[in-house]
Amino acid sequence: METPKYLQVLWNYKWVLAFGALVAAVAAFFAGFAIVEGQVVSRAQQTWTAATTMLLTSESDRLYQSQVPGVPIEQGTSDPQVIDMASTALVYAYILSSDMIQDTVEAEIGPLDPDTESITALRRTTQPTGDERFPGRYDLPVLEAVGTAGTAARAEEISRAAATAFTAYVVAQQDAQEIAPELRVLIEPLGASDAVEGDSSNPAIPVVVTFVGVFLAFVVLVFIIAGLRSRSARRKAARTKAAGDAAEEPASGTDAAPGVAASDPTGIALDAEVGELVGAGPPSRRSGRAVNENETA
């Protein structure tokens, strides 16, 4: 079975491909990793998230009561309306992730990197071990301040600062509205979780893509070089063949005797040779007539 032409070309330039594979490996390494302070660090963007959990409650909260005692009913007055803390937690989540809370946090811990750092908030809808990326069926008065950053320590710092800033903001609003202490919403911290690593880009993707791209560039280069050399060889062979055909073509005009130039149809060169042999002077047509005259005499 005959080897395909393209495989023959690749084999003929195997050393070029080997060099290309080496260059591709080096380029792929630096595409996926970086050397920072003598250590190899992945270039894949890595994020960490930390959450601080808070419970919304009030002085009249009945969370720890087994029953609600009866109260006397007076005519002419309406029953007090209890605010749904679960709905309040949803509104508070928007306030916690707003620019005014972020400004307070940045004043305390420094500016946030817009590419990797952020403050978000959410109302819990699952059990404590649940994942809010897949919401549950519960409407809970539980709020989380979530900090996202490139390192675990920074994410925890952002989350703690956001929870503190939000609590201070709520108290300031209550003071400004002069709300009675027994009517205020209380924010009770439940705990702060350690930062966990979030989803990040696969570090193998830029490595593989870079290696394949650089190596294919060398493969294309090999075929280009082979094509140019083949074209040059064909042109050289064509010129050689043309020169050989020109040398083999017969001289134009009548056939010439051996030793006589083909471009001398008048025989001047032959008269010159005869004149030199008989000593009859310069080569010309007159030398032939002189010989005839001597024979007649």
Legacy VTK file of the C-alpha trace (Angstrom):
# vtk DataFile Version 3.0
C-alpha trace
ASCII
DATASET POLYDATA
POINTS 297 float
0.000 0.000 0.000
1.441 3.323 -1.068
2.034 5.917 1.655
-0.114 9.041 1.213
1.726 12.030 -0.167
0.963 14.277 2.811
2.447 11.716 5.222
5.591 11.594 3.125
5.831 15.375 3.290
5.417 15.375 7.071
8.019 12.647 7.461
10.507 14.522 5.295
10.165 17.524 7.607
9.984 15.585 10.867
12.680 17.694 12.505
10.731 20.860 11.766
7.666 19.280 13.356
9.699 18.196 16.376
10.897 21.769 16.844
7.317 22.958 16.406
6.101 20.563 19.102
8.731 21.934 21.476
7.734 25.532 20.763
4.056 24.615 21.153
4.712 22.979 24.519
6.514 26.064 25.835
3.786 28.388 24.557
1.071 26.172 26.071
2.809 26.173 29.448
2.945 29.954 29.629
-0.630 30.188 28.358
-1.889 28.149 31.303
0.580 29.041 34.029
2.683 31.926 35.266
5.769 32.096 37.440
5.117 34.362 40.425
7.854 34.773 43.027
9.512 31.559 41.922
6.303 29.524 42.028
4.197 28.167 39.187
0.689 29.634 39.442
-2.282 28.764 37.263
-3.603 31.556 35.056
-7.170 30.246 35.371
-9.329 32.797 37.145
-10.127 31.437 40.592
-12.803 32.871 42.866
-13.748 32.367 46.486
-17.050 33.127 48.188
-17.820 33.633 51.870
-21.201 34.216 53.506
-22.355 35.840 56.747
-25.816 34.685 57.813
-28.267 36.942 59.643
-31.720 36.341 61.097
-34.397 39.030 60.923
-36.423 39.192 64.101
-38.154 41.675 66.433
-39.085 42.272 70.053
-42.490 40.741 69.441
-41.093 37.714 67.683
-42.856 34.518 68.689
-40.172 32.186 67.406
-39.475 30.775 70.867
-43.066 30.735 72.125
-45.155 27.596 72.152
-48.410 29.526 71.886
-49.736 33.059 71.530
-51.616 34.231 74.618
-55.018 35.771 74.218
-55.446 39.520 74.401
-58.514 41.558 75.284
-60.403 42.935 72.334
-61.369 46.544 72.504
-63.949 48.008 70.229
-62.820 50.801 67.972
-59.232 49.601 67.614
-57.626 47.358 64.959
-55.338 44.471 65.642
-51.645 45.188 65.081
-50.309 43.898 61.786
-47.258 41.714 61.923
-44.736 42.306 59.161
-43.732 39.241 57.160
-40.017 38.967 57.872
-39.456 36.635 54.930
-40.651 39.306 52.516
-38.596 41.900 54.383
-35.499 39.719 53.984
-35.972 39.764 50.210
-36.057 43.579 50.175
-33.072 43.729 52.514
-31.092 41.551 50.089
-31.392 44.271 47.460
-30.337 46.941 49.940
-27.342 44.898 51.100
-26.046 44.509 47.545
-26.606 48.180 46.675
-23.961 50.800 45.934
-24.397 52.604 49.260
-23.400 49.484 51.195
-20.488 48.886 48.827
-19.285 52.466 49.348
-19.272 51.911 53.109
-17.388 48.635 52.727
-14.786 50.196 50.426
-14.249 53.007 52.915
-13.393 50.370 55.513
-11.400 47.706 53.644
-10.373 49.471 50.448
-11.691 49.544 46.863
-13.112 46.363 45.383
-11.654 44.955 42.203
-14.494 45.213 39.650
-13.250 42.112 37.823
-13.001 39.650 40.708
-14.613 41.194 43.811
-18.258 41.874 44.569
-20.919 42.045 47.268
-24.136 40.107 46.826
-26.952 39.068 49.133
-29.664 36.457 49.095
-32.559 35.231 51.150
-32.279 31.626 52.214
-34.821 29.240 50.729
-33.163 25.938 51.626
-31.922 24.141 54.694
-28.565 25.280 56.149
-26.634 22.758 54.051
-28.563 23.569 50.866
-27.233 25.415 47.852
-29.063 28.578 46.863
-28.103 28.010 43.240
-30.945 25.491 43.354
-33.627 27.342 45.371
-35.846 25.441 47.771
-39.486 25.805 48.725
-39.064 27.821 51.922
-39.546 31.540 52.517
-37.253 32.213 55.451
-36.382 35.438 57.293
-32.719 34.521 56.880
-30.355 36.793 54.991
-26.818 36.156 53.786
-24.174 38.710 52.910
-21.916 37.085 50.310
-18.441 38.333 49.465
-16.616 37.199 46.332
-12.892 37.690 45.728
-9.813 36.104 44.232
-8.592 34.808 47.603
-10.347 33.176 50.537
-9.204 35.773 53.073
-10.378 38.673 50.936
-13.782 37.059 50.339
-14.291 36.579 54.087
-13.231 40.152 54.769
-15.726 41.521 52.225
-18.573 39.383 53.586
-17.978 40.394 57.220
-17.639 44.064 56.338
-20.825 43.991 54.249
-22.841 42.429 57.091
-21.543 44.995 59.569
-22.223 47.901 57.203
-25.760 46.669 56.501
-26.592 46.261 60.197
-25.345 49.774 60.911
-27.384 51.101 57.994
-30.615 49.533 59.291
-30.057 50.940 62.784
-29.347 54.385 61.345
-32.592 54.292 59.353
-34.555 53.232 62.431
-33.028 56.041 64.449
-33.781 58.558 61.712
-37.440 57.451 61.639
-37.615 57.355 65.436
-39.058 53.872 65.514
-39.802 52.575 68.983
-37.424 49.834 70.171
-40.196 47.250 70.503
-41.235 47.860 66.898
-37.830 47.669 65.294
-36.507 44.894 63.082
-33.585 43.247 64.794
-30.724 41.708 62.857
-29.251 38.796 64.739
-26.033 37.299 63.345
-26.156 33.526 63.052
-22.623 32.868 61.914
-19.962 33.414 59.287
-18.911 30.541 57.072
-15.419 29.971 55.778
-14.725 30.855 52.184
-15.242 28.120 49.635
-13.761 27.871 46.177
-16.189 28.800 43.466
-16.436 27.642 39.886
-13.422 28.657 37.854
-12.346 28.218 34.289
-10.665 24.950 33.391
-6.877 25.539 33.358
-6.409 22.794 30.759
-8.424 24.602 28.096
-5.888 27.380 27.273
-3.041 24.845 27.460
-4.606 22.468 24.936
-5.841 25.222 22.628
-2.446 26.963 22.552
-0.503 23.739 21.936
-2.784 22.625 19.095
-2.810 26.078 17.508
0.975 26.518 17.518
1.643 22.970 16.321
-0.858 23.313 13.465
0.887 26.526 12.469
4.133 24.540 12.049
2.295 21.848 10.056
0.979 24.512 7.698
4.489 25.973 7.466
5.849 22.548 6.473
3.336 22.201 3.636
4.074 25.744 2.455
7.826 25.062 2.384
7.273 21.732 0.613
5.057 23.407 -1.959
7.583 26.160 -2.646
10.434 23.685 -3.015
8.380 21.461 -5.312
7.452 24.430 -7.480
11.078 25.556 -7.631
12.203 22.050 -8.607
9.633 21.881 -11.409
10.767 25.236 -12.783
14.416 24.156 -12.705
13.589 20.893 -14.475
11.617 22.800 -17.114
14.556 25.144 -17.777
16.977 22.217 -18.032
14.713 20.411 -20.482
14.307 23.551 -22.592
18.085 24.012 -22.797
18.580 20.369 -23.828
15.916 20.606 -26.535
17.551 23.747 -27.935
20.932 21.995 -28.155
19.474 19.002 -30.005
17.615 21.030 -32.705
19.253 20.790 -36.300
20.869 23.912 -37.732
18.674 26.011 -39.992
19.343 26.056 -43.818
21.338 23.411 -45.895
23.462 20.708 -44.360
27.051 21.744 -43.860
30.146 19.622 -44.330
32.101 18.540 -41.293
34.218 21.360 -39.941
32.162 23.996 -41.797
30.000 26.471 -39.888
26.315 25.957 -40.534
25.825 29.684 -40.841
28.145 29.946 -43.908
26.013 28.910 -46.907
28.288 30.648 -49.460
31.286 28.377 -48.821
33.668 31.133 -47.794
35.045 29.062 -44.964
35.752 26.161 -47.388
37.658 28.522 -49.806
39.733 29.722 -46.888
40.794 26.183 -45.998
41.725 25.373 -49.656
43.668 28.627 -49.988
45.690 27.879 -46.920
46.548 24.398 -48.245
47.804 25.595 -51.687
49.253 28.928 -50.553
46.950 30.864 -52.825
46.566 34.021 -50.751
43.695 35.341 -48.805
40.488 33.402 -48.604
38.011 34.539 -51.248
36.091 33.276 -54.223
38.880 34.637 -56.500
41.289 31.988 -55.214
39.328 29.352 -57.060
39.624 31.289 -60.361
43.406 31.686 -59.893
43.822 27.935 -59.723
41.902 27.496 -62.916
44.001 30.046 -64.770
47.279 28.304 -63.787
45.952 24.974 -65.034
45.062 26.567 -68.405
48.524 28.101 -68.818
LINES 1 298
297 0 1 2 3 4 5 6 7 8 9 10 11 12 13 14 15 16 17 18 19 20 21 22 23 24 25 26 27 28 29 30 31 32 33 34 35 36 37 38 39 40 41 42 43 44 45 46 47 48 49 50 51 52 53 54 55 56 57 58 59 60 61 62 63 64 65 66 67 68 69 70 71 72 73 74 75 76 77 78 79 80 81 82 83 84 85 86 87 88 89 90 91 92 93 94 95 96 97 98 99 100 101 102 103 104 105 106 107 108 109 110 111 112 113 114 115 116 117 118 119 120 121 122 123 124 125 126 127 128 129 130 131 132 133 134 135 136 137 138 139 140 141 142 143 144 145 146 147 148 149 150 151 152 153 154 155 156 157 158 159 160 161 162 163 164 165 166 167 168 169 170 171 172 173 174 175 176 177 178 179 180 181 182 183 184 185 186 187 188 189 190 191 192 193 194 195 196 197 198 199 200 201 202 203 204 205 206 207 208 209 210 211 212 213 214 215 216 217 218 219 220 221 222 223 224 225 226 227 228 229 230 231 232 233 234 235 236 237 238 239 240 241 242 243 244 245 246 247 248 249 250 251 252 253 254 255 256 257 258 259 260 261 262 263 264 265 266 267 268 269 270 271 272 273 274 275 276 277 278 279 280 281 282 283 284 285 286 287 288 289 290 291 292 293 294 295 296
